[in-house]
């Protein structure tokens, strides 16, 4: 019967979509681990390489900056050659440069390898949003992104715990060797199972078209608003990733192998926020979910600024402030991609690329500020969080129109 055939086709389509989402989760988990897994080692690397903490922090900020700028290229490339081949090349490159990080003999070599690792990791950042928009409708996008957020929370929650123990037992290099091995497995899985989700556009690499797309996007106030809100909240996470190991391990005496448990608490907060967004979308509007997340973000930022500016921060008070921010981020990152992409009238690949570029550029600036302002205290961290909160609030209050 035709109806039975149609039902079978619908079921197969659903299965295929789930497989693709699973592949994206694997790829995202790999790239997310690239910083989280060696974060517990950061506080020890200045002594290992005989360099300053500011130079070690460049392995974070320049990696993120490279990631941000590379997305501008990966977006048009995915439009021209398809999502699948670009993702494959990105994964293979990421795997190779992870090995280079593990083999680095000087801090300069590590910084260079991390820059190229960030360029390759950027492929995933562009293609996740592009593929999700290729396959799902608006309300489905929020649910998928929410579930995707919860799923990808597993790797950043576990990675620092694993990384801390690997550092203590074997040394920091073996964290990157583990990324290399995981990268090989994910690359093979992607080669066998990931299907193409878009049609190739032979004119996608036209410089005139690319510049026009990005100009139109940056002229779209509503699109930029959601990008900056997402970037400001992401910047708070990168500020903590860069400053947190030094504050908790050096200033508060937290054992290196226990840093991952502190980070896992933040990931749990994010997962709860993403899970709540997935359920709220059934009864609440997407802007309402964003508003809720933003309120928690500002509350957490206010707490962190207050305790660090007065130099009376403790492990507990830092945990409270960062968990509130992480919870708010879970709600924000389940909504801002959909809101930004729906506000865009440009090609999906370009819109996704610019969204990630703005987000990660703000994150890179936050990490760079932590390094430049480093004075051994937690105050630079609090000042950076306050600046990001102000930036986010300004964008949040912008009038909601597309031009």
C-alpha positions as CSV (number, residue, x, y, z in Angstrom):
1,X,0.0,0.0,0.0
2,X,1.3,3.5,-0.7
3,X,0.6,4.7,2.8
4,X,2.7,1.8,4.2
5,X,5.5,2.6,1.8
6,X,5.4,6.3,2.7
7,X,5.6,5.4,6.4
8,X,8.6,3.2,5.8
9,X,10.3,6.0,3.9
10,X,9.6,8.5,6.7
11,X,11.0,6.0,9.2
12,X,14.1,5.5,7.2
13,X,14.6,9.3,6.8
14,X,14.3,9.7,10.6
15,X,16.9,7.0,11.1
16,X,19.3,8.6,8.6
17,X,18.8,12.0,10.4
18,X,19.7,10.4,13.7
19,X,22.8,8.8,12.3
20,X,23.9,12.2,10.9
21,X,23.3,13.9,14.3
22,X,25.3,11.1,16.0
23,X,28.2,11.7,13.6
24,X,28.1,15.4,14.3
25,X,28.1,14.7,18.0
26,X,31.3,12.5,17.6
27,X,33.0,15.2,15.5
28,X,32.0,17.9,18.0
29,X,33.1,15.9,21.0
30,X,36.5,15.5,19.4
31,X,37.1,19.2,18.8
32,X,35.7,20.2,22.1
33,X,38.1,17.9,23.9
34,X,41.1,19.6,22.3
35,X,41.3,22.3,24.9
36,X,39.4,20.8,27.8
37,X,41.6,17.7,28.0
38,X,44.8,19.6,28.6
39,X,43.3,22.5,30.6
40,X,44.5,20.8,33.9
41,X,48.1,20.9,32.5
42,X,48.1,24.7,31.8
43,X,49.2,25.7,35.2
44,X,52.3,23.4,34.9
45,X,53.4,24.2,31.4
46,X,55.1,27.6,32.2
47,X,57.7,25.7,34.3
48,X,57.9,22.8,31.8
49,X,58.8,25.1,28.9
50,X,60.6,27.7,31.0
51,X,58.3,30.5,29.8
52,X,55.6,32.8,31.2
53,X,52.0,32.0,32.0
54,X,51.0,34.7,29.4
55,X,52.8,32.7,26.6
56,X,51.1,29.5,27.7
57,X,47.7,31.2,27.5
58,X,48.4,32.0,23.9
59,X,47.9,28.3,23.2
60,X,44.2,29.0,24.1
61,X,43.6,32.5,22.7
62,X,45.4,32.0,19.3
63,X,43.8,28.6,18.9
64,X,40.4,30.2,19.4
65,X,41.2,33.1,17.1
66,X,42.4,30.8,14.3
67,X,39.1,28.8,14.8
68,X,37.1,32.0,14.5
69,X,38.8,33.3,11.3
70,X,38.9,29.9,9.6
71,X,35.1,29.6,9.7
72,X,34.8,32.4,7.2
73,X,36.6,30.2,4.7
74,X,35.0,26.9,5.6
75,X,31.4,28.2,5.2
76,X,31.8,29.0,1.4
77,X,33.9,25.9,0.9
78,X,31.0,23.8,2.3
79,X,28.6,25.5,-0.1
80,X,30.9,24.8,-3.1
81,X,32.1,21.3,-2.4
82,X,29.4,20.0,0.0
83,X,29.4,19.4,3.8
84,X,30.8,15.9,3.8
85,X,34.2,16.4,2.1
86,X,35.0,19.6,4.0
87,X,34.1,17.9,7.3
88,X,36.4,14.9,6.4
89,X,39.3,17.1,5.5
90,X,38.8,19.1,8.7
91,X,38.8,15.9,10.8
92,X,42.0,14.5,9.2
93,X,43.8,17.8,9.6
94,X,42.7,18.1,13.2
95,X,44.0,14.6,13.9
96,X,47.4,15.3,12.3
97,X,47.9,18.6,14.2
98,X,46.9,16.9,17.5
99,X,49.9,14.6,17.0
100,X,52.0,17.7,16.3
101,X,50.9,19.2,19.6
102,X,52.0,16.1,21.5
103,X,55.4,16.1,19.8
104,X,56.1,19.9,20.4
105,X,59.5,20.6,21.9
106,X,59.1,24.3,22.5
107,X,56.2,26.6,23.4
108,X,56.5,28.2,20.0
109,X,56.0,24.8,18.3
110,X,53.0,24.1,20.6
111,X,51.4,27.5,19.8
112,X,51.8,26.9,16.0
113,X,50.4,23.4,16.2
114,X,47.5,24.7,18.3
115,X,46.8,27.4,15.7
116,X,46.5,24.8,12.9
117,X,44.5,22.5,15.1
118,X,42.0,25.4,15.6
119,X,41.8,26.0,11.9
120,X,40.8,22.4,11.3
121,X,38.5,22.2,14.3
122,X,36.6,25.2,12.9
123,X,35.1,23.0,10.2
124,X,32.8,21.3,12.7
125,X,31.7,24.6,14.1
126,X,30.4,25.7,10.8
127,X,29.0,22.4,9.5
128,X,27.0,21.4,12.6
129,X,24.6,24.4,12.3
130,X,24.6,24.2,8.5
131,X,23.6,20.5,8.5
132,X,21.0,20.9,11.2
133,X,19.4,23.7,9.2
134,X,19.6,21.6,6.1
135,X,17.6,18.8,7.7
136,X,15.3,20.3,10.3
137,X,12.5,22.9,10.6
138,X,12.7,25.8,13.1
139,X,11.1,24.2,16.1
140,X,12.9,20.9,15.4
141,X,16.2,22.8,15.2
142,X,15.8,24.0,18.8
143,X,15.1,20.5,20.0
144,X,17.9,19.0,18.0
145,X,20.4,21.7,19.1
146,X,19.2,21.2,22.7
147,X,19.7,17.5,22.6
148,X,23.0,18.0,20.7
149,X,24.1,20.3,23.4
150,X,23.3,17.8,26.1
151,X,25.1,15.0,24.2
152,X,28.2,17.0,23.5
153,X,28.4,18.0,27.2
154,X,29.6,14.5,27.9
155,X,33.0,15.0,26.3
156,X,33.9,18.4,28.0
157,X,32.7,17.0,31.3
158,X,34.9,13.9,31.1
159,X,37.8,15.3,29.1
160,X,39.4,17.5,32.0
161,X,39.0,14.6,34.4
162,X,40.7,12.2,32.1
163,X,43.3,14.9,31.2
164,X,44.1,15.6,34.9
165,X,44.9,12.0,35.6
166,X,46.8,11.5,32.3
167,X,48.9,14.5,33.3
168,X,49.7,13.1,36.7
169,X,50.3,9.5,35.5
170,X,51.9,10.0,32.1
171,X,52.5,13.6,31.3
172,X,50.7,16.3,29.4
173,X,51.8,15.1,25.9
174,X,49.6,11.9,26.2
175,X,46.5,14.1,26.2
176,X,47.2,15.0,22.6
177,X,48.2,11.5,21.7
178,X,44.7,10.4,22.9
179,X,43.1,13.1,20.7
180,X,45.1,11.7,17.8
181,X,43.8,8.2,18.3
182,X,40.2,9.4,18.8
183,X,40.5,11.5,15.7
184,X,41.5,8.5,13.6
185,X,38.3,6.7,14.8
186,X,36.0,9.6,14.1
187,X,37.5,10.2,10.7
188,X,36.9,6.6,9.7
189,X,33.3,6.7,11.0
190,X,32.6,9.9,9.1
191,X,34.0,8.4,5.9
192,X,31.7,5.4,6.1
193,X,28.4,6.9,7.5
194,X,28.0,10.6,6.9
195,X,25.9,11.5,3.9
196,X,25.8,14.8,2.0
197,X,23.0,17.1,3.2
198,X,23.2,20.0,0.7
199,X,23.5,20.7,-3.0
200,X,26.8,22.0,-4.3
201,X,26.9,25.6,-5.5
202,X,29.6,26.1,-8.2
203,X,29.4,29.9,-7.7
204,X,29.9,29.7,-3.9
205,X,33.6,30.7,-4.0
206,X,32.9,33.9,-6.0
207,X,34.8,36.6,-4.0
208,X,32.1,39.1,-4.9
209,X,29.4,36.8,-3.6
210,X,31.3,36.0,-0.4
211,X,31.9,39.6,0.4
212,X,28.3,40.5,-0.4
213,X,27.0,37.8,1.9
214,X,29.2,38.8,4.8
215,X,28.4,42.5,4.3
216,X,24.7,41.8,4.3
217,X,25.0,39.7,7.5
218,X,27.0,42.4,9.3
219,X,24.4,44.9,8.2
220,X,21.6,42.8,9.7
221,X,21.3,44.2,13.3
222,X,19.0,41.4,14.5
223,X,21.4,38.7,13.2
224,X,24.4,40.5,14.8
225,X,22.5,41.0,18.0
226,X,22.1,37.2,18.5
227,X,25.7,36.5,17.5
228,X,27.1,39.0,20.1
229,X,24.8,37.6,22.8
230,X,26.1,34.1,22.0
231,X,29.7,35.3,21.8
232,X,29.6,37.2,25.1
233,X,28.3,34.1,26.9
234,X,30.8,31.8,25.2
235,X,33.6,34.3,26.0
236,X,32.9,33.8,29.7
237,X,33.5,30.1,29.3
238,X,36.8,30.7,27.5
239,X,37.8,33.2,30.1
240,X,37.4,30.5,32.7
241,X,39.2,27.9,30.7
242,X,42.1,30.2,30.4
243,X,42.2,31.6,33.9
244,X,40.5,28.8,35.9
245,X,43.5,26.3,36.1
246,X,45.8,29.0,37.4
247,X,43.2,30.4,39.9
248,X,42.1,27.0,41.2
249,X,45.4,25.1,41.1
250,X,47.9,27.8,41.9
251,X,45.9,30.2,44.1
252,X,43.5,27.8,45.9
253,X,45.6,24.6,45.9
254,X,43.2,22.4,44.0
255,X,44.9,19.2,43.0
256,X,45.5,19.0,39.2
257,X,43.6,15.7,38.9
258,X,40.6,17.3,40.6
259,X,40.2,20.3,38.2
260,X,38.1,18.1,35.9
261,X,35.5,17.6,38.6
262,X,35.1,21.3,39.0
263,X,34.7,21.6,35.2
264,X,32.2,18.7,35.2
265,X,30.0,20.8,37.6
266,X,29.8,23.6,35.0
267,X,29.1,21.1,32.2
268,X,26.3,19.7,34.3
269,X,24.8,23.2,34.6
270,X,25.0,23.7,30.9
271,X,23.4,20.3,30.2
272,X,20.5,21.1,32.6
273,X,20.0,24.4,30.8
274,X,20.0,22.8,27.4
275,X,17.7,20.0,28.6
276,X,15.3,22.6,30.0
277,X,15.3,24.5,26.7
278,X,14.4,21.4,24.9
279,X,11.3,21.0,27.0
280,X,10.4,24.8,27.3
281,X,10.2,25.1,23.5
282,X,7.0,22.9,23.6
283,X,5.1,25.6,25.6
284,X,7.2,28.8,25.5
285,X,8.5,31.0,22.7
286,X,12.1,30.9,21.7
287,X,12.8,34.5,22.8
288,X,11.3,33.6,26.3
289,X,13.8,30.8,26.6
290,X,16.6,33.2,25.6
291,X,15.4,35.8,28.2
292,X,15.5,33.2,30.9
293,X,19.0,32.1,30.1
294,X,20.3,35.7,29.9
295,X,19.0,36.5,33.4
296,X,21.0,33.6,34.9
297,X,24.0,34.7,32.9
298,X,24.0,38.2,34.2
299,X,23.4,37.0,37.8
300,X,26.4,34.7,37.6
301,X,28.6,37.4,36.1
302,X,27.6,39.8,38.8
303,X,28.6,37.3,41.5
304,X,32.0,36.6,39.9
305,X,32.8,40.2,39.5
306,X,31.9,41.0,43.1
307,X,34.0,38.2,44.6
308,X,37.1,38.6,42.4
309,X,37.2,42.4,42.4
310,X,37.3,42.3,46.2
311,X,39.8,39.3,46.2
312,X,37.6,37.2,48.5
313,X,36.8,34.4,46.0
314,X,36.8,30.8,47.1
315,X,36.4,27.5,45.2
316,X,32.8,27.4,46.4
317,X,31.9,31.0,45.4
318,X,33.6,30.5,42.0
319,X,31.6,27.3,41.5
320,X,28.3,29.1,42.2
321,X,29.0,32.0,39.8
322,X,30.3,29.8,37.0
323,X,27.5,27.2,37.4
324,X,24.9,30.0,37.0
325,X,26.6,31.2,33.9
326,X,26.8,27.6,32.5
327,X,23.1,27.0,33.2
328,X,22.3,30.3,31.4
329,X,24.6,29.3,28.5
330,X,22.6,26.0,28.1
331,X,19.5,28.0,27.4
332,X,21.2,30.7,25.3
333,X,23.0,28.2,23.0
334,X,19.9,26.3,22.4
335,X,18.2,29.4,21.0
336,X,20.6,32.0,19.6
337,X,21.7,29.8,16.6
338,X,18.1,29.3,15.5
339,X,17.2,33.0,16.1
340,X,20.4,34.2,14.3
341,X,19.9,31.9,11.3
342,X,16.2,32.7,11.0
343,X,17.1,36.4,11.0
344,X,19.6,35.8,8.1
345,X,18.6,36.1,4.5
346,X,22.0,34.9,3.3
347,X,23.2,31.4,2.3
348,X,23.2,28.9,5.2
349,X,26.9,28.2,5.0
350,X,27.8,31.9,5.1
351,X,25.4,32.7,7.9
352,X,26.7,29.7,10.0
353,X,30.3,30.8,9.3
354,X,29.8,34.4,10.4
355,X,27.9,33.3,13.5
356,X,30.7,31.1,14.7
357,X,33.3,33.7,13.7
358,X,31.7,36.4,15.9
359,X,31.2,33.9,18.8
360,X,34.7,32.6,18.7
361,X,36.3,36.0,18.1
362,X,34.8,37.3,21.2
363,X,35.9,34.1,23.0
364,X,39.5,34.6,21.7
365,X,39.5,38.3,22.8
366,X,38.4,37.1,26.3
367,X,41.2,34.5,26.5
368,X,43.7,37.1,25.2
369,X,42.6,39.6,27.8
370,X,43.1,37.0,30.5
371,X,46.7,36.5,29.3
372,X,47.5,40.2,28.9
373,X,46.1,41.2,32.3
374,X,47.6,38.2,34.1
375,X,48.9,39.3,37.5
376,X,48.6,36.1,39.5
377,X,45.3,37.1,41.0
378,X,41.7,36.4,40.0
379,X,40.9,40.0,39.4
380,X,41.6,40.0,35.6
381,X,39.2,37.1,35.3
382,X,36.4,39.1,37.1
383,X,37.1,42.2,35.0
384,X,36.9,40.2,31.8
385,X,33.6,38.6,32.9
386,X,32.2,42.0,33.7
387,X,33.2,43.4,30.3
388,X,31.6,40.4,28.5
389,X,28.4,40.8,30.5
390,X,28.3,44.5,29.6
391,X,28.8,43.7,25.9
392,X,26.1,41.0,26.0
393,X,23.6,43.3,27.8
394,X,24.2,46.1,25.3
395,X,23.4,43.8,22.5
396,X,20.4,42.2,24.3
397,X,18.8,45.7,24.6
398,X,19.2,46.5,20.9
399,X,16.0,47.2,19.1
400,X,14.8,44.1,17.3
401,X,14.7,44.8,13.7
402,X,16.6,43.2,10.8
403,X,18.2,46.3,9.4
